[in-house]
Amino acid sequence: MAAMKSRNDKILRWALGLSLGTNLLIVGLVAGTAYRFSAPHMAGGGYNMHEYGTPYLMAMPSERRREIFQDVRASNADKFVTKAARRGLYDQALATLRTDPFDIDAMKQVLKEQRTTTLNVQQMVQDAWLDEIAQMDKASRNAYADRLQAMLERGPMHGGGRMKRDN
């Protein structure tokens, strides 16, 4: 009888362990899905500040959007910051964060360089976008405005966390 009870206890412990593991897996999947699709960057369906200019470009036809970026890179090659240079600024920030004592002035300088770089690129793209809009006739501008409005009403993201693209 004692051997039977011991065996039943062992089976019950295994069953409870498997049940707990399965429940934790399901809770993890649900929580992960909820986090991914309702994270703060997606709350309210609106655009975040770092995406402020994104809708203007995303409403452009994809081939035109690519051409705008290629033109910006080609015509401003001396001002355009490479991925390696941007990474270098982050490396500077990391090194500065690890200094002891912390040098707030050095960190301010790194942040200032990042801000300047970001604003320069933003200005170049805005100028190229504005040139594109200025060349449109009224009908093309109205069609573009309709695409932009639809995009803004719909919100920036879908499914896999990528921006919706319209042509």
Backbone hydrogen bonds, N-H to C=O, Kabsch-Sander energy under -0.5 kcal/mol:
donor,donor_aa,acceptor,acceptor_aa,energy
5,K,1,M,-2.2
6,S,2,A,-2.3
7,R,3,A,-2.1
8,N,4,M,-2.4
9,D,5,K,-2.6
10,K,6,S,-2.1
11,I,7,R,-2.3
12,L,8,N,-2.7
13,R,9,D,-2.6
14,W,10,K,-2.2
15,A,11,I,-2.7
16,L,12,L,-2.7
17,G,13,R,-2.5
18,L,14,W,-2.7
19,S,15,A,-2.4
20,L,16,L,-2.7
21,G,17,G,-2.6
22,T,18,L,-2.5
23,N,19,S,-2.5
24,L,20,L,-2.7
25,L,21,G,-2.1
26,I,22,T,-2.3
27,V,23,N,-2.7
28,G,24,L,-2.5
29,L,25,L,-2.3
30,V,26,I,-2.6
31,A,27,V,-2.9
32,G,28,G,-2.7
33,T,29,L,-2.4
34,A,30,V,-2.7
35,Y,31,A,-2.6
36,R,32,G,-2.5
37,F,33,T,-2.4
38,S,34,A,-1.1
42,M,39,A,-2.5
43,A,39,A,-0.8
43,A,40,P,-0.7
45,G,42,M,-1.9
46,G,43,A,-0.9
51,E,48,N,-1.4
52,Y,49,M,-1.8
54,T,51,E,-0.5
56,Y,53,G,-0.5
57,L,53,G,-1.2
58,M,54,T,-2.8
59,A,55,P,-1.7
60,M,57,L,-1.5
65,R,61,P,-2.5
66,R,62,S,-2.3
67,E,63,E,-1.9
68,I,64,R,-2.4
69,F,65,R,-2.1
70,Q,66,R,-2.5
71,D,67,E,-2.9
72,V,68,I,-2.5
73,R,69,F,-2.5
74,A,70,Q,-2.6
75,S,71,D,-2.9
76,N,72,V,-1.6
77,A,74,A,-0.8
79,K,76,N,-1.5
80,F,76,N,-2.5
86,R,82,T,-2.3
87,R,83,K,-2.6
88,G,84,A,-2.2
89,L,85,A,-1.6
90,Y,86,R,-1.7
91,D,87,R,-2.5
92,Q,88,G,-2.2
93,A,89,L,-2.1
94,L,90,Y,-2.6
95,A,91,D,-2.5
96,T,92,Q,-2.5
97,L,93,A,-2.5
98,R,94,L,-1.4
99,T,96,T,-1.1
104,I,102,F,-0.9
107,M,103,D,-2.0
108,K,104,I,-2.5
109,Q,105,D,-1.9
110,V,106,A,-2.0
111,L,107,M,-2.6
112,K,108,K,-2.3
113,E,109,Q,-2.3
114,Q,110,V,-2.4
115,R,111,L,-2.6
116,T,112,K,-2.7
117,T,113,E,-2.5
118,T,114,Q,-2.6
119,L,115,R,-2.9
120,N,116,T,-2.4
121,V,117,T,-2.2
122,Q,118,T,-2.7
123,Q,119,L,-2.5
124,M,120,N,-2.2
125,V,121,V,-2.4
126,Q,122,Q,-2.7
127,D,123,Q,-2.5
128,A,124,M,-2.0
129,W,125,V,-2.7
130,L,126,Q,-2.9
131,D,127,D,-2.3
132,E,128,A,-1.9
133,I,129,W,-2.5
134,A,130,L,-2.6
135,Q,131,D,-1.2
136,M,133,I,-1.4
141,R,137,D,-2.6
142,N,138,K,-2.6
143,A,139,A,-2.3
144,Y,140,S,-2.5
145,A,141,R,-2.8
146,D,142,N,-2.2
147,R,143,A,-2.1
148,L,144,Y,-2.7
149,Q,145,A,-2.7
150,A,146,D,-2.5
151,M,147,R,-2.3
152,L,148,L,-2.5
153,E,149,Q,-2.4
154,R,150,A,-1.9
155,G,151,M,-1.8
158,H,162,R,-1.1
161,G,158,H,-2.1
162,R,158,H,-0.9
164,K,156,P,-1.4
166,D,58,M,-0.9
